[in-house]
Amino acid sequence: MTSGPKIELGRRYRFAASHRLHTARLTEDENWRVFGKCNNPFGHGHNYVVEVSVSGDVNPATGMIANLADLDNFVHREVIEPFDHRYLNEEVAAFRETVPTTENLCFEIFARLKNFPHAKLERVRIEETGNNSFEYSGDTIVGDRERDNPEGKRP
C-alpha cells in the first residue's frame, strides 16, 4: 500500500445455504428450547447477504484501494464456492463440530477473508433475514469463542 488517503470499500455478495442449529452437547429437549424452530431435524435455509468491508490507501495510479475483480475472485473462491447451495452442518468442515449460527458464520467468513492481499479486511456483516444481521470485525479471538461458548448458543 502507498501512504495516500485511506478509504473503506464495502461490497455485497449473496449465497444460499441450509443448516440446522443443533449440538450433541445438549439433549433433544435442550436443543429445541435453545434453538426452537431452527432445530428442525430437516434443517432450513437462508439467502444470505454478506457485506465485506476492506480499507487501504488509494493508489494514485489506479484511484482504487483494491481492484474489484481481485476482491470478487477472492470472495468467490473462499466463501461463495464452498458455501453456496450447501448444507453447512455436513458440507463445510468448520461446522461439523460447531453449530452453524450466523454468528459462527461471521467468524468463519472473516477467518477465510482476513488474508486478502490487496487491502485490510475491516469487517464482515451477514444478513440472515430482513430482521437479523450479524457483524464481526476481528476484534476478539475466535479461539475464545470455542472455550466460552462451544455450542455457539445465542444469549
C-alpha positions in Angstrom: 0.0 0.0 0.0 1.0 3.6 -0.5 0.8 6.3 2.0 -2.1 8.2 0.4 -5.6 8.9 1.7 -7.3 5.9 3.3 -10.8 4.9 2.3 -13.1 1.9 3.0 -14.8 -0.2 0.4 -17.9 -2.2 1.1 -19.0 -5.0 -1.3 -22.1 -7.3 -1.1 -22.2 -10.9 -2.1 -25.0 -13.5 -1.9 -25.3 -17.2 -1.3 -28.0 -19.7 -0.3 -27.3 -22.4 2.2 -29.2 -24.6 4.7 -28.3 -25.5 8.2 -29.7 -27.0 11.4 -29.0 -25.4 14.8 -28.3 -28.4 16.9 -25.5 -29.7 19.1 -24.8 -33.2 20.5 -23.7 -31.4 23.7 -27.4 -30.7 24.5 -30.3 -33.1 24.9 -33.0 -33.1 22.2 -35.3 -31.1 24.6 -32.5 -28.6 25.4 -31.8 -28.2 21.6 -35.4 -27.4 21.0 -35.6 -25.0 23.9 -32.4 -23.1 22.8 -32.8 -23.2 19.1 -36.6 -23.5 18.6 -37.8 -24.0 15.0 -34.2 -23.6 13.8 -33.6 -27.1 15.4 -35.9 -28.7 12.7 -34.3 -32.1 12.0 -34.6 -31.5 8.3 -32.8 -28.1 8.5 -33.9 -24.9 6.9 -32.2 -22.4 4.6 -31.4 -18.8 4.1 -30.5 -16.5 1.3 -27.5 -14.8 3.0 -26.2 -11.4 2.1 -22.6 -10.9 3.0 -21.0 -7.5 3.1 -17.3 -7.4 3.1 -15.6 -4.1 4.1 -11.9 -3.6 3.3 -9.7 -0.5 3.7 -6.5 0.8 2.4 -4.6 3.6 0.7 -5.9 5.0 -2.5 -3.4 4.0 -5.2 -2.6 7.3 -7.1 -2.2 5.4 -10.4 -5.5 3.5 -10.3 -7.6 5.6 -8.0 -8.6 2.5 -6.1 -7.8 0.8 -2.8 -8.3 -2.7 -4.4 -9.3 -4.0 -7.8 -12.9 -5.1 -7.5 -12.2 -8.1 -9.7 -9.5 -9.2 -7.3 -11.8 -8.9 -4.3 -14.7 -10.6 -6.2 -12.5 -13.6 -7.2 -11.1 -13.9 -3.7 -14.5 -13.9 -2.0 -15.9 -16.2 -4.6 -13.1 -18.8 -4.1 -13.0 -18.5 -0.3 -16.7 -18.1 0.5 -19.2 -18.4 -2.3 -17.9 -21.7 -3.8 -17.6 -23.6 -0.5 -20.9 -22.3 1.0 -23.4 -21.7 -1.8 -26.2 -24.3 -2.0 -24.6 -26.4 0.8 -25.9 -28.0 3.9 -23.4 -26.2 6.3 -23.6 -28.8 9.0 -22.2 -31.6 6.8 -20.6 -30.0 3.7 -18.5 -27.3 5.4 -15.8 -28.8 7.7 -15.8 -25.9 10.0 -19.4 -26.6 11.0 -19.2 -30.4 11.5 -18.5 -29.8 15.3 -19.6 -26.1 15.6 -23.2 -25.0 15.4 -23.6 -23.0 12.2 -25.3 -20.0 13.7 -24.8 -16.8 11.7 -22.6 -15.5 14.5 -20.3 -18.5 13.8 -20.6 -18.0 10.1 -19.3 -14.4 10.6 -16.3 -15.8 12.4 -15.6 -18.4 9.7 -16.0 -16.0 6.8 -13.8 -13.4 8.5 -11.1 -16.0 9.0 -11.3 -17.0 5.3 -11.0 -13.5 4.1 -8.6 -11.9 6.5 -5.6 -12.7 4.2 -6.9 -10.7 1.2 -3.6 -9.5 -0.1 -4.7 -6.1 -1.6 -6.4 -4.4 1.3 -7.1 -4.7 5.1 -10.3 -6.6 6.0 -12.2 -4.4 8.3 -15.4 -6.4 9.0 -17.8 -9.0 7.7 -21.6 -8.3 8.0 -24.1 -11.1 7.3 -27.8 -10.5 6.8 -29.6 -13.8 7.6 -33.1 -12.4 7.2 -34.7 -9.0 6.9 -34.7 -8.8 10.7 -31.4 -10.4 11.6 -27.9 -9.3 10.7 -24.6 -10.0 12.4 -21.2 -8.2 12.1 -17.7 -9.2 13.1 -14.6 -7.0 12.9 -12.0 -9.4 14.1 -11.6 -7.6 17.4 -11.9 -10.7 19.6 -10.0 -14.0 19.4 -12.2 -16.7 17.8 -10.5 -19.3 19.9 -12.1 -17.7 23.0 -15.4 -18.4 21.4 -14.7 -22.1 21.3 -13.7 -22.1 25.0 -16.5 -19.8 26.3 -19.4 -20.9 24.1 -18.6 -24.2 22.3 -22.2 -24.8 21.3 -22.5 -21.5 19.6 -25.6 -20.7 21.6 -27.2 -17.3 21.3 -27.5 -15.5 24.6 
